[in-house]
Structures are given as structure tokens and as C-alpha cells.
């Protein structure tokens, strides 16, 4: 249970226009206000200790101290009730003080809270375009087969259900255009397949499911953290999923899909909640929701024809990247030069350093093992159950 922080009461000051954290302005003429503003800004700007705020740094505690809207959680959680109360209601509510204009810019803060979303839609368009190109060169009718949708799709028609139940091309076509293939990565010097395989999909159903998930998860993250952070998490997580996958996949099989990158975004959401723990309310409920969602999706990976190693590798990579890229100033931090709290607490710094070390060590060990041709199943006799559990209804490829 989160305790409500005590509201601060400021006594009226008669001799000074400045309080420790708030700017109090009397009813002065407009000319005098401008003079006051110049006198206050000049020494601070010269000293380099405070500049006109822009971005998340400006809004982190200015929003809190000024009674503005708090940080809305990625999982839809309301900001914690405590020191800031945007409605001004409640027994302990304090009338919001005017923001100090010399270090808080409301327009810049609002723009920072809602970044323009263009990377996620661009990724969706690129995946759809790549699927169309692969289907065009697949050219099912040229092989004289009973293609699905041949009458109206013509060259873009799908392979028969018995060959590809998710409405897509042949395995040979996917292998030709960049699918993850152990032999070609290890012995063919085609390491680029570790990334290109994340831009291919086995079929229309596979593509639709992944793109809907990407829009739901990715747009919200990009709005909150910006295009380059979310884009980097997406790309690196997909690569990390491919590295783990190639260590365990069948030597004669292939794997494709953006699922590893999507699980990376999901892992980043979880680590973002952990590292920015102090700025959320209902934290335990939010964490429980994310853990349940991740567990359900990982559990679906035990079905046949699903590469759960890519999911696990992508999730682990995104989880570690979230501690590095999605870290936010702790609750109560102030851009004001008289602020006493540091920007990040020790807990956040420790997690960041550990995550960087684990990412470097993990990628180094994984890539060395891949290019040495190490078979992960030979060193882990039970790991194959992580991607497929045989039952009376289906069998698993060894």
C-alpha cells in the first residue's frame, strides 16, 4: 500500500519573492515582471546550471512540483497520488503553484511526453512490403500446384495448406531470401541472416499476428520514449533472439519472424517498470500483468512450428536494454539548481551497469559459439523442451 506523501504548506513571504522550490510572484506591473525575469535568468544561464527546459528532464520534477500531470505508465497506470494532484481535490490537496518559468517549459514537456510515432508504422510497412516481394518471387502458379487464391491473387497466391498452413511461400523461397539457416550462417559466412530473418514471415496469418502486436506495444512505447530508443530495442532484440535460436534450431530447418523483436519490446516494458519503480502507482499490479502476459506468450512457444528460443532470446535482450535505454529520473528529482536529489538513484545505476555487462558478455559468448558451430542441444539435454513439448497430438523435430 502506497502512503500518500504529506502536502507541503508554504507560508506567505513578505520579504522575498523566492521560495526553496517554487517561484512566488506578487501582483507587479508587467515591466517589473520582465525585469525580475531577466535578473533571475541571467546569473543562472551564465553559470550553466540551468537552461530553458526541454524534453523529459524539464518535466520530471517541474511537473511534480507544479501540480501538473504526472507520468502516465506504459501499462496504463495512473500516476501515483502523493506530492502531485492535478485535480486539486482531496483533504490534503494543495493549490498548484505556478511553475518556475526559468527552467520549465510546458510546451516542450508536453512534446516530450508524446513523441511523434513514425518508426513503428514504418517497420510495419517494411514487413508487409517484404512479404509481398517474397510472395511475388515465390510464384506458386508457375509450379503448377493447387495454390490458394490463385484465381484472384495470381502470382501472389499462397502455397497449398498441406505445405504451408499459415498462407505463405515455400520454405525454399524463405531460405533464399534471408531465413535463418544454421548451415548458411555457420559454414556459409552469411551472418546477415541473423537480422534479415526478423523481417520475413512464414505466412499471412503469421504476419498479421505479429504486426497487430507490434502496433499495440510499439506505438505506445515510441510515444513515450521516442523513436531511436524503441527502434534500437526492436533491432537489437531481434538480433539477440536469432543468436540464441541458431544455437538450438534443427540443422536442416529454418526460422523466420519478428517475434523475437516483439518479445524484446515486452521485456523492455517490464524492465522499464522495475527501474522506474518510484514514479508509478499500482506497481505490483502492473508487474503482475506484464509477467502473466509474457508467461502466456512464452508458454505458447512450446507448440510445434514455433521457435521459442527466438522468443526467449529476444525477451532477455529487451529486458536488459530496458534498464539501459528506458531509465527515467527518479521521483522527486528536480532540474532546479537547488534540488537536493540526484537524477538517478543507486538502484537504477546498479541495474544499468549490470545490464550493460550482461549484454556485452552474452552477445560475445553467443556469437563466438555460433561461428564455432556449437550445438546448444548437445550441452543442454532438456533445453529442446523449451520450444516444443511432444504430446499424443503432435511430435517435435529433434
PANU-317876 format. One record per residue (C-alpha): residue in three letters; residue number from 1; x, y, z. Coordinates in pm, 1 decimal. Each point is the difference from the previous one (the first is absolute). Example, Ala and Ser with C-alpha at 12.3 -4.5 7.8 and 13.67 -1.06 7.14 Angstrom:
+------+-----+----------+----------+----------+
| rest |  nr |        X |        Y |        Z |
+------+-----+----------+----------+----------+
|  Ala |   1 |   1230.0 |   -450.0 |    780.0 |
|  Ser |   2 |    137.0 |    344.0 |    -66.0 |
+------+-----+----------+----------+----------+
***
This chain:
+------+-----+----------+----------+----------+
| rest |  nr |        X |        Y |        Z |
+------+-----+----------+----------+----------+
|  Unk |   1 |      0.0 |      0.0 |      0.0 |
|  Unk |   2 |    143.2 |    332.5 |   -106.0 |
|  Unk |   3 |    -10.3 |    270.5 |    260.4 |
|  Unk |   4 |   -108.1 |    342.5 |   -107.8 |
|  Unk |   5 |    277.9 |    248.6 |     35.9 |
|  Unk |   6 |    -65.0 |    292.8 |    225.9 |
|  Unk |   7 |    -93.1 |    313.3 |   -182.8 |
|  Unk |   8 |    239.2 |    286.3 |     47.4 |
|  Unk |   9 |   -139.9 |    325.2 |    130.8 |
|  Unk |  10 |    176.1 |    317.9 |    -89.7 |
|  Unk |  11 |    -31.0 |    296.8 |    227.2 |
|  Unk |  12 |    -52.6 |    332.6 |   -172.2 |
|  Unk |  13 |    322.7 |    193.3 |    -32.5 |
|  Unk |  14 |      9.5 |    373.6 |     26.5 |
|  Unk |  15 |    367.9 |     70.4 |    -51.0 |
|  Unk |  16 |     98.3 |   -239.2 |   -275.2 |
|  Unk |  17 |   -148.2 |    -92.8 |   -332.0 |
|  Unk |  18 |    167.9 |   -342.4 |     -2.3 |
|  Unk |  19 |    -68.8 |   -318.2 |    196.4 |
|  Unk |  20 |    222.8 |   -305.8 |      5.9 |
|  Unk |  21 |   -173.2 |   -178.3 |   -288.1 |
|  Unk |  22 |   -275.6 |    229.5 |   -122.4 |
|  Unk |  23 |     -6.3 |    341.3 |   -152.5 |
|  Unk |  24 |   -250.1 |    233.9 |    159.2 |
|  Unk |  25 |    -76.7 |    318.5 |   -189.3 |
|  Unk |  26 |   -190.8 |    290.2 |    147.9 |
|  Unk |  27 |   -237.6 |    212.0 |   -195.7 |
|  Unk |  28 |    269.2 |    209.4 |   -170.8 |
|  Unk |  29 |    -36.9 |    196.1 |   -320.8 |
|  Unk |  30 |     97.7 |   -174.3 |   -321.5 |
|  Unk |  31 |    323.8 |    198.8 |    -40.3 |
|  Unk |  32 |    115.1 |    -89.3 |    348.9 |
|  Unk |  33 |    -75.4 |   -369.4 |    -65.7 |
|  Unk |  34 |    220.2 |      6.4 |   -308.8 |
|  Unk |  35 |    281.1 |    163.2 |    196.2 |
|  Unk |  36 |    -35.1 |   -260.7 |    273.3 |
|  Unk |  37 |     12.2 |   -274.8 |   -259.9 |
|  Unk |  38 |    319.2 |    134.1 |   -158.2 |
|  Unk |  39 |    171.9 |     38.1 |    334.7 |
|  Unk |  40 |    -89.4 |   -356.5 |     97.1 |
|  Unk |  41 |     95.2 |   -164.0 |   -326.4 |
|  Unk |  42 |    324.2 |    183.7 |    -74.7 |
|  Unk |  43 |    221.0 |   -133.7 |    284.3 |
|  Unk |  44 |   -139.5 |   -349.7 |    -29.3 |
|  Unk |  45 |     55.2 |    -15.7 |   -375.1 |
|  Unk |  46 |    354.0 |    137.7 |     30.1 |
|  Unk |  47 |     84.0 |   -256.9 |    262.1 |
|  Unk |  48 |   -127.3 |   -276.5 |   -227.4 |
|  Unk |  49 |   -193.1 |   -161.3 |    281.7 |
|  Unk |  50 |   -341.0 |     39.7 |   -152.9 |
|  Unk |  51 |   -119.9 |     58.1 |   -353.3 |
|  Unk |  52 |   -346.2 |     31.8 |   -145.3 |
|  Unk |  53 |   -138.6 |   -342.3 |     49.1 |
|  Unk |  54 |    -75.2 |   -229.3 |   -286.1 |
|  Unk |  55 |    -76.4 |   -365.4 |     -7.4 |
|  Unk |  56 |    -60.8 |   -236.9 |    282.7 |
|  Unk |  57 |    254.5 |    158.6 |    230.0 |
|  Unk |  58 |   -206.9 |    316.1 |     20.9 |
|  Unk |  59 |   -324.1 |   -173.5 |     80.9 |
|  Unk |  60 |    126.2 |   -260.1 |    240.5 |
|  Unk |  61 |    -35.1 |    194.7 |    321.2 |
|  Unk |  62 |   -131.0 |    329.5 |   -125.0 |
|  Unk |  63 |   -314.9 |   -184.9 |    -90.6 |
|  Unk |  64 |     -5.6 |   -151.2 |    345.2 |
|  Unk |  65 |     76.3 |    313.6 |    193.8 |
|  Unk |  66 |   -229.7 |    220.8 |   -204.6 |
|  Unk |  67 |   -298.7 |   -226.1 |     33.5 |
|  Unk |  68 |     -1.5 |    -87.6 |   -368.5 |
|  Unk |  69 |    -95.9 |   -336.4 |   -147.1 |
|  Unk |  70 |    224.9 |   -280.4 |    113.6 |
|  Unk |  71 |    168.5 |   -272.5 |   -200.0 |
|  Unk |  72 |   -252.6 |   -240.7 |   -147.5 |
|  Unk |  73 |    118.0 |   -357.3 |     10.5 |
|  Unk |  74 |     64.1 |   -201.6 |   -312.2 |
|  Unk |  75 |   -241.7 |   -259.5 |    131.0 |
|  Unk |  76 |   -276.8 |    254.8 |     44.7 |
|  Unk |  77 |     63.0 |     62.4 |    371.1 |
|  Unk |  78 |    -97.9 |    330.6 |    150.0 |
|  Unk |  79 |    278.1 |    208.6 |    153.6 |
|  Unk |  80 |     41.8 |    -43.4 |    374.6 |
|  Unk |  81 |   -220.0 |    212.2 |    223.5 |
|  Unk |  82 |    233.1 |    184.9 |    233.1 |
|  Unk |  83 |    196.9 |    309.4 |    -47.1 |
|  Unk |  84 |   -178.3 |     91.2 |   -320.4 |
|  Unk |  85 |   -373.7 |     14.2 |    -45.7 |
|  Unk |  86 |   -107.7 |    145.2 |   -331.4 |
|  Unk |  87 |   -362.3 |     29.5 |    103.0 |
|  Unk |  88 |     70.4 |    182.9 |    323.9 |
|  Unk |  89 |   -258.5 |   -210.5 |    180.1 |
|  Unk |  90 |     29.3 |   -192.1 |    322.3 |
|  Unk |  91 |     52.8 |     92.3 |    361.0 |
|  Unk |  92 |    373.6 |     51.7 |    -39.6 |
|  Unk |  93 |     -6.8 |    164.5 |   -340.1 |
|  Unk |  94 |    205.8 |    313.1 |    -44.1 |
|  Unk |  95 |    -75.4 |    266.3 |   -253.1 |
|  Unk |  96 |    252.5 |    -44.4 |   -281.9 |
|  Unk |  97 |    272.4 |    259.8 |      6.0 |
|  Unk |  98 |    100.2 |    176.5 |   -322.1 |
|  Unk |  99 |    294.4 |   -175.2 |   -169.5 |
|  Unk | 100 |    336.7 |    175.5 |     13.9 |
|  Unk | 101 |     16.2 |    141.5 |   -350.2 |
|  Unk | 102 |    377.3 |      6.1 |    -12.2 |
|  Unk | 103 |     40.2 |   -377.6 |    -15.0 |
|  Unk | 104 |   -338.7 |   -141.0 |    -95.8 |
|  Unk | 105 |   -153.2 |     15.9 |   -344.0 |
|  Unk | 106 |   -345.3 |   -153.0 |    -11.6 |
|  Unk | 107 |     -8.6 |    -23.5 |   -379.1 |
|  Unk | 108 |    332.5 |   -183.0 |    -15.8 |
|  Unk | 109 |   -104.6 |   -235.1 |    276.8 |
|  Unk | 110 |   -326.0 |    -83.6 |   -173.5 |
|  Unk | 111 |    184.5 |    -67.1 |   -324.5 |
|  Unk | 112 |    241.8 |   -227.0 |    181.6 |
|  Unk | 113 |   -277.6 |   -198.9 |    164.0 |
|  Unk | 114 |   -150.3 |    -81.2 |   -339.3 |
|  Unk | 115 |    266.4 |    -60.0 |   -262.4 |
|  Unk | 116 |   -108.6 |    -22.7 |   -357.4 |
|  Unk | 117 |    -43.7 |   -360.8 |   -103.6 |
|  Unk | 118 |    152.8 |    -92.7 |   -333.1 |
|  Unk | 119 |    249.9 |   -282.9 |     52.8 |
|  Unk | 120 |   -256.7 |   -262.3 |    101.2 |
|  Unk | 121 |   -232.1 |     71.6 |   -296.8 |
|  Unk | 122 |    306.4 |     -0.4 |   -225.7 |
|  Unk | 123 |    105.1 |   -341.1 |    132.8 |
|  Unk | 124 |   -351.3 |   -133.8 |    -62.2 |
|  Unk | 125 |      4.3 |    130.5 |   -357.3 |
|  Unk | 126 |    345.5 |   -150.7 |    -58.5 |
|  Unk | 127 |   -112.0 |   -342.1 |    125.9 |
|  Unk | 128 |   -311.7 |      4.2 |   -216.2 |
|  Unk | 129 |    199.9 |    111.1 |   -304.6 |
|  Unk | 130 |    256.4 |   -274.5 |     58.3 |
|  Unk | 131 |   -275.6 |   -260.3 |     20.8 |
|  Unk | 132 |   -147.8 |    119.1 |   -330.1 |
|  Unk | 133 |    342.4 |    -14.2 |   -168.8 |
|  Unk | 134 |     63.0 |   -353.4 |    127.8 |
|  Unk | 135 |   -343.1 |   -114.2 |   -118.2 |
|  Unk | 136 |     62.7 |    155.9 |   -340.8 |
|  Unk | 137 |    323.4 |   -192.2 |    -49.2 |
|  Unk | 138 |   -152.3 |   -313.5 |    151.8 |
|  Unk | 139 |   -238.6 |    -12.6 |   -299.6 |
|  Unk | 140 |   -204.2 |   -302.3 |    103.5 |
|  Unk | 141 |   -193.2 |    -33.0 |   -333.1 |
|  Unk | 142 |    326.4 |    -43.7 |   -191.1 |
|  Unk | 143 |     48.1 |   -335.4 |    169.7 |
|  Unk | 144 |   -343.0 |   -122.2 |   -113.0 |
|  Unk | 145 |   -126.6 |    -65.9 |    352.5 |
|  Unk | 146 |   -341.8 |     41.5 |    154.2 |
|  Unk | 147 |     72.5 |    346.1 |    138.6 |
|  Unk | 148 |   -228.1 |    175.7 |    248.3 |
|  Unk | 149 |   -166.3 |    308.3 |   -151.5 |
|  Unk | 150 |    145.2 |    -61.9 |   -343.6 |
|  Unk | 151 |   -305.3 |    139.1 |   -184.2 |
|  Unk | 152 |     33.2 |    355.0 |    136.2 |
|  Unk | 153 |    350.3 |     18.2 |    152.1 |
|  Unk | 154 |    166.9 |   -159.4 |   -302.4 |
|  Unk | 155 |    377.0 |     19.3 |     51.9 |
|  Unk | 156 |    -44.6 |    102.2 |    364.2 |
|  Unk | 157 |   -212.7 |   -305.4 |     85.7 |
|  Unk | 158 |     96.9 |   -215.5 |    298.7 |
|  Unk | 159 |    139.3 |   -349.5 |     17.6 |
|  Unk | 160 |   -248.9 |   -283.5 |     67.3 |
|  Unk | 161 |   -102.3 |    -46.8 |    363.3 |
|  Unk | 162 |    178.5 |   -334.1 |     18.5 |
|  Unk | 163 |    329.7 |    179.2 |    -72.3 |
|  Unk | 164 |    -55.1 |    323.4 |    191.7 |
|  Unk | 165 |   -300.4 |     15.8 |    234.9 |
|  Unk | 166 |     55.5 |    370.3 |     79.7 |
|  Unk | 167 |    -49.4 |    119.6 |   -362.0 |
|  Unk | 168 |    347.9 |     77.8 |   -120.2 |
|  Unk | 169 |    287.0 |   -101.1 |   -229.7 |
|  Unk | 170 |    211.0 |   -313.7 |     -6.9 |
|  Unk | 171 |    284.8 |    -62.9 |    241.7 |
|  Unk | 172 |    240.2 |     11.9 |   -294.5 |
|  Unk | 173 |   -110.4 |    354.1 |    -88.5 |
|  Unk | 174 |     39.1 |    117.4 |    358.5 |
|  Unk | 175 |    344.5 |   -157.0 |     17.3 |
|  Unk | 176 |     99.3 |    174.7 |   -322.3 |
|  Unk | 177 |   -103.4 |    345.5 |    121.8 |
|  Unk | 178 |    154.5 |      2.3 |    346.3 |
|  Unk | 179 |   -150.7 |   -256.4 |    237.5 |
|  Unk | 180 |    214.0 |   -110.9 |    293.6 |
|  Unk | 181 |    183.0 |   -312.7 |   -114.6 |
|  Unk | 182 |    265.5 |   -156.5 |    222.5 |
|  Unk | 183 |    213.3 |   -137.1 |   -282.0 |
|  Unk | 184 |      8.9 |    326.5 |   -192.5 |
|  Unk | 185 |     73.3 |    209.8 |    310.0 |
|  Unk | 186 |    275.2 |   -224.8 |    138.0 |
|  Unk | 187 |    157.3 |   -145.1 |   -313.2 |
|  Unk | 188 |   -118.2 |    242.4 |   -266.8 |
|  Unk | 189 |    120.7 |    322.8 |    164.9 |
|  Unk | 190 |   -350.6 |    146.3 |    -19.5 |
|  Unk | 191 |    -24.3 |    162.1 |    340.4 |
|  Unk | 192 |   -235.6 |    262.0 |   -146.4 |
|  Unk | 193 |   -274.7 |   -260.7 |     29.5 |
|  Unk | 194 |     -1.6 |     61.9 |    376.1 |
|  Unk | 195 |   -174.8 |    330.7 |    -73.6 |
|  Unk | 196 |   -175.2 |    -54.6 |   -333.6 |
|  Unk | 197 |   -194.0 |   -296.5 |    137.3 |
|  Unk | 198 |   -186.1 |    239.5 |    231.2 |
|  Unk | 199 |   -145.9 |    178.2 |   -303.9 |
|  Unk | 200 |   -146.4 |   -313.6 |   -157.9 |
|  Unk | 201 |   -320.2 |   -181.5 |     90.7 |
|  Unk | 202 |   -114.5 |   -353.2 |    -67.7 |
|  Unk | 203 |   -346.2 |    106.8 |   -113.1 |
|  Unk | 204 |   -278.4 |    253.7 |      1.1 |
|  Unk | 205 |   -136.7 |   -117.3 |    336.5 |
|  Unk | 206 |    347.3 |     19.0 |    153.3 |
|  Unk | 207 |     50.9 |    350.4 |   -141.2 |
|  Unk | 208 |   -339.1 |    126.4 |    117.5 |
|  Unk | 209 |     46.1 |   -125.3 |    356.1 |
|  Unk | 210 |    345.4 |    154.2 |     34.6 |
|  Unk | 211 |    -89.2 |    336.4 |   -152.0 |
|  Unk | 212 |   -309.4 |     43.0 |    217.6 |
|  Unk | 213 |    212.2 |    -73.7 |    308.0 |
|  Unk | 214 |    266.6 |    244.7 |   -118.7 |
|  Unk | 215 |   -254.2 |    279.9 |    -45.3 |
|  Unk | 216 |   -152.4 |    -60.5 |    343.4 |
|  Unk | 217 |    331.0 |    -13.2 |    187.3 |
|  Unk | 218 |    231.7 |    208.2 |   -214.2 |
|  Unk | 219 |   -206.1 |    313.7 |    -60.4 |
|  Unk | 220 |    -54.2 |     60.2 |    370.2 |
|  Unk | 221 |    368.5 |    -48.5 |     75.5 |
|  Unk | 222 |    108.8 |    226.5 |   -284.4 |
|  Unk | 223 |   -237.4 |    274.0 |    112.8 |
|  Unk | 224 |    152.1 |    -10.5 |    344.4 |
|  Unk | 225 |    370.5 |    -58.8 |    -65.5 |
|  Unk | 226 |     62.4 |    113.0 |   -356.5 |
|  Unk | 227 |     85.1 |   -170.7 |   -325.8 |
|  Unk | 228 |    368.5 |    -76.9 |     44.5 |
|  Unk | 229 |    -33.6 |   -178.1 |    333.2 |
|  Unk | 230 |   -290.7 |   -217.7 |   -109.2 |
|  Unk | 231 |    157.8 |    -61.5 |   -339.8 |
|  Unk | 232 |    326.5 |   -107.5 |    160.6 |
|  Unk | 233 |   -176.7 |   -234.1 |    241.4 |
|  Unk | 234 |   -191.0 |   -153.1 |   -291.2 |
|  Unk | 235 |    304.9 |    -58.3 |   -220.9 |
|  Unk | 236 |    238.5 |   -124.3 |    269.4 |
|  Unk | 237 |   -263.1 |   -225.5 |    157.9 |
|  Unk | 238 |    -74.2 |   -161.2 |   -335.1 |
|  Unk | 239 |    371.7 |    -59.5 |    -49.4 |
|  Unk | 240 |     35.2 |   -143.9 |    350.5 |
|  Unk | 241 |   -290.5 |   -236.2 |    -59.1 |
|  Unk | 242 |    162.9 |   -124.2 |   -322.0 |
|  Unk | 243 |    332.6 |    -64.1 |    175.2 |
|  Unk | 244 |   -163.0 |   -224.7 |    260.3 |
|  Unk | 245 |   -220.8 |   -163.8 |   -260.8 |
|  Unk | 246 |    283.5 |   -101.2 |   -230.4 |
|  Unk | 247 |    168.3 |   -182.0 |    289.5 |
|  Unk | 248 |   -298.1 |   -232.2 |     48.7 |
|  Unk | 249 |   -194.2 |    -25.6 |   -326.8 |
|  Unk | 250 |      4.5 |   -311.9 |   -212.8 |
|  Unk | 251 |    297.9 |    -15.1 |   -231.6 |
|  Unk | 252 |   -230.5 |    -54.6 |   -297.9 |
|  Unk | 253 |   -275.1 |    242.2 |     99.8 |
|  Unk | 254 |    -53.7 |    373.0 |    -38.5 |
|  Unk | 255 |   -161.6 |    265.4 |    214.9 |
|  Unk | 256 |   -153.4 |    338.8 |    -84.0 |
|  Unk | 257 |   -208.4 |    267.6 |    170.0 |
|  Unk | 258 |      7.7 |    319.8 |    203.8 |
|  Unk | 259 |   -110.5 |   -174.1 |    318.5 |
|  Unk | 260 |    341.8 |     32.3 |    162.9 |
|  Unk | 261 |     -5.3 |    377.2 |    -49.9 |
|  Unk | 262 |   -357.7 |     19.7 |    133.3 |
|  Unk | 263 |     93.9 |   -195.6 |    310.5 |
|  Unk | 264 |    288.4 |    243.8 |     40.4 |
|  Unk | 265 |   -246.7 |    288.4 |     21.0 |
|  Unk | 266 |   -200.3 |   -195.4 |    255.9 |
|  Unk | 267 |    312.9 |    -65.1 |    205.9 |
|  Unk | 268 |     93.9 |    367.5 |    -20.9 |
|  Unk | 269 |   -342.9 |     94.6 |    137.1 |
|  Unk | 270 |     61.3 |   -223.1 |    301.7 |
|  Unk | 271 |    348.8 |    131.9 |     72.2 |
|  Unk | 272 |   -119.0 |    358.9 |    -50.3 |
|  Unk | 273 |   -258.3 |    -55.1 |    271.2 |
|  Unk | 274 |    265.0 |   -140.9 |    233.6 |
|  Unk | 275 |    265.2 |    267.0 |    -50.0 |
|  Unk | 276 |   -252.0 |    286.5 |     14.0 |
|  Unk | 277 |   -176.1 |   -151.2 |    299.3 |
|  Unk | 278 |    -26.9 |    324.8 |    196.7 |
|  Unk | 279 |   -213.6 |    185.6 |   -256.1 |
|  Unk | 280 |   -282.9 |   -251.3 |    -26.4 |
|  Unk | 281 |   -300.2 |    -87.8 |    210.1 |
|  Unk | 282 |   -160.1 |   -347.1 |      5.1 |
|  Unk | 283 |    343.3 |   -136.5 |    -79.1 |
|  Unk | 284 |    -56.7 |   -354.7 |    116.1 |
|  Unk | 285 |   -318.4 |    -30.3 |   -205.2 |
|  Unk | 286 |    176.2 |    132.4 |   -309.1 |
|  Unk | 287 |    291.5 |   -238.0 |     44.3 |
|  Unk | 288 |   -233.7 |   -294.4 |     53.1 |
|  Unk | 289 |   -182.9 |     86.6 |   -322.6 |
|  Unk | 290 |    321.0 |     19.3 |   -201.6 |
|  Unk | 291 |    136.3 |   -323.9 |    145.4 |
|  Unk | 292 |   -325.9 |   -184.1 |    -74.3 |
|  Unk | 293 |     -7.6 |    130.6 |   -359.0 |
|  Unk | 294 |    362.6 |    -99.4 |    -57.2 |
|  Unk | 295 |    -50.7 |   -343.3 |    159.1 |
|  Unk | 296 |   -304.7 |    -74.9 |   -215.1 |
|  Unk | 297 |    178.3 |     96.8 |   -320.8 |
|  Unk | 298 |    308.7 |   -199.0 |     91.2 |
|  Unk | 299 |   -219.9 |   -298.3 |     88.8 |
|  Unk | 300 |   -150.0 |      9.4 |   -350.0 |
|  Unk | 301 |    353.1 |    -52.3 |   -127.6 |
|  Unk | 302 |     -4.8 |   -365.8 |    103.4 |
|  Unk | 303 |   -231.0 |    -71.4 |   -293.6 |
|  Unk | 304 |    158.9 |   -155.3 |   -309.5 |
|  Unk | 305 |    121.0 |    224.2 |   -284.9 |
|  Unk | 306 |     65.1 |    283.4 |    249.2 |
|  Unk | 307 |    355.5 |    110.7 |     72.0 |
|  Unk | 308 |    -16.9 |     75.9 |    369.3 |
|  Unk | 309 |    376.8 |     48.5 |     24.8 |
|  Unk | 310 |    -36.2 |    316.6 |   -208.3 |
|  Unk | 311 |   -270.6 |    114.0 |    242.3 |
|  Unk | 312 |    215.1 |    -68.9 |    305.2 |
|  Unk | 313 |    310.3 |    160.9 |   -148.7 |
|  Unk | 314 |   -192.5 |    306.8 |   -113.0 |
|  Unk | 315 |   -173.0 |     38.3 |    335.7 |
|  Unk | 316 |    327.0 |    -25.8 |    193.8 |
|  Unk | 317 |    171.8 |    251.1 |   -230.3 |
|  Unk | 318 |   -286.1 |    250.2 |     21.1 |
|  Unk | 319 |    -21.7 |    -45.5 |    376.8 |
|  Unk | 320 |    364.8 |     99.7 |     42.6 |
|  Unk | 321 |    -23.2 |    283.6 |   -252.8 |
|  Unk | 322 |   -294.7 |    148.4 |    190.4 |
|  Unk | 323 |    223.4 |     63.8 |    302.6 |
|  Unk | 324 |    243.4 |    186.4 |   -224.8 |
|  Unk | 325 |   -218.2 |    193.7 |   -245.5 |
|  Unk | 326 |   -329.2 |     55.4 |    180.4 |
|  Unk | 327 |    133.2 |    127.6 |    331.9 |
|  Unk | 328 |   -180.2 |    311.3 |    129.0 |
|  Unk | 329 |     81.8 |    252.7 |    277.2 |
|  Unk | 330 |   -112.8 |   -115.5 |    340.0 |
|  Unk | 331 |   -307.4 |    140.8 |    169.6 |
|  Unk | 332 |     77.7 |    331.6 |    165.8 |
|  Unk | 333 |    297.5 |     87.7 |   -218.0 |
|  Unk | 334 |      8.0 |    365.2 |    -98.7 |
|  Unk | 335 |    169.8 |    189.3 |   -279.9 |
|  Unk | 336 |      4.6 |    296.4 |    238.3 |
|  Unk | 337 |    357.6 |     84.4 |    103.0 |
|  Unk | 338 |    -95.2 |    -19.2 |    365.9 |
|  Unk | 339 |   -135.6 |   -355.5 |    -36.8 |
|  Unk | 340 |    148.3 |   -244.2 |    249.0 |
|  Unk | 341 |    -83.3 |   -332.1 |   -167.6 |
|  Unk | 342 |    224.4 |   -150.9 |   -264.9 |
|  Unk | 343 |   -143.1 |    -71.1 |   -343.7 |
|  Unk | 344 |     19.4 |   -379.7 |     40.8 |
|  Unk | 345 |     11.7 |   -204.1 |    317.2 |
|  Unk | 346 |    257.2 |   -266.9 |     81.0 |
|  Unk | 347 |   -241.7 |   -280.8 |    -83.6 |
|  Unk | 348 |    -39.4 |    128.2 |   -357.0 |
|  Unk | 349 |    374.1 |     46.0 |    -49.1 |
|  Unk | 350 |     79.0 |   -351.6 |    123.1 |
|  Unk | 351 |   -258.4 |   -153.3 |   -232.2 |
|  Unk | 352 |    134.2 |    201.8 |   -293.5 |
|  Unk | 353 |    360.9 |   -109.8 |     57.0 |
|  Unk | 354 |    -94.6 |   -365.5 |     49.6 |
|  Unk | 355 |   -216.1 |      3.1 |   -312.5 |
|  Unk | 356 |    277.0 |    145.1 |   -216.2 |
|  Unk | 357 |    243.6 |   -262.0 |    129.5 |
|  Unk | 358 |   -245.2 |   -286.1 |    -59.3 |
|  Unk | 359 |    -83.8 |    123.9 |   -351.0 |
|  Unk | 360 |    366.4 |     17.4 |   -101.1 |
|  Unk | 361 |     81.7 |   -338.2 |    153.8 |
|  Unk | 362 |   -311.9 |   -165.7 |   -140.9 |
|  Unk | 363 |     48.2 |    118.9 |   -357.1 |
|  Unk | 364 |    371.4 |    -79.1 |      8.0 |
|  Unk | 365 |    -55.4 |   -354.5 |    127.4 |
|  Unk | 366 |   -297.3 |    -57.6 |   -231.2 |
|  Unk | 367 |    170.9 |    117.1 |   -319.5 |
|  Unk | 368 |    319.5 |   -192.0 |     76.5 |
|  Unk | 369 |   -206.1 |   -315.5 |     56.4 |
|  Unk | 370 |   -197.9 |     55.8 |   -321.4 |
|  Unk | 371 |    302.1 |     36.9 |   -225.7 |
|  Unk | 372 |    171.8 |   -293.6 |    165.0 |
|  Unk | 373 |   -301.0 |   -211.3 |    -93.9 |
|  Unk | 374 |    -91.1 |    -87.8 |    357.9 |
|  Unk | 375 |   -314.4 |   -210.6 |     35.7 |
|  Unk | 376 |   -187.2 |    128.6 |    303.4 |
|  Unk | 377 |   -203.4 |   -319.7 |     30.6 |
|  Unk | 378 |    319.7 |   -199.8 |     49.5 |
|  Unk | 379 |     77.1 |    201.2 |    313.6 |
|  Unk | 380 |   -357.4 |     17.4 |    128.9 |
|  Unk | 381 |   -195.2 |   -324.0 |    -24.7 |
|  Unk | 382 |   -329.9 |    149.3 |    113.9 |
|  Unk | 383 |      7.6 |    336.5 |   -178.7 |
|  Unk | 384 |   -190.9 |   -132.2 |   -302.1 |
|  Unk | 385 |   -308.7 |    -17.4 |    222.8 |
|  Unk | 386 |      5.3 |    379.8 |     18.7 |
|  Unk | 387 |   -107.8 |     25.2 |   -362.3 |
|  Unk | 388 |   -214.2 |   -311.5 |    -45.7 |
|  Unk | 389 |   -157.6 |   -248.6 |    239.2 |
|  Unk | 390 |   -106.8 |   -323.9 |   -174.5 |
|  Unk | 391 |   -351.3 |   -125.5 |     68.8 |
|  Unk | 392 |   -234.1 |   -263.4 |   -138.9 |
|  Unk | 393 |   -125.4 |    260.7 |   -250.4 |
|  Unk | 394 |    333.8 |    106.5 |   -149.5 |
|  Unk | 395 |    367.0 |    -83.9 |    -19.6 |
|  Unk | 396 |    300.7 |    227.4 |     22.7 |
|  Unk | 397 |    294.2 |     22.2 |   -237.7 |
|  Unk | 398 |    329.1 |    -88.3 |    157.9 |
+------+-----+----------+----------+----------+
***
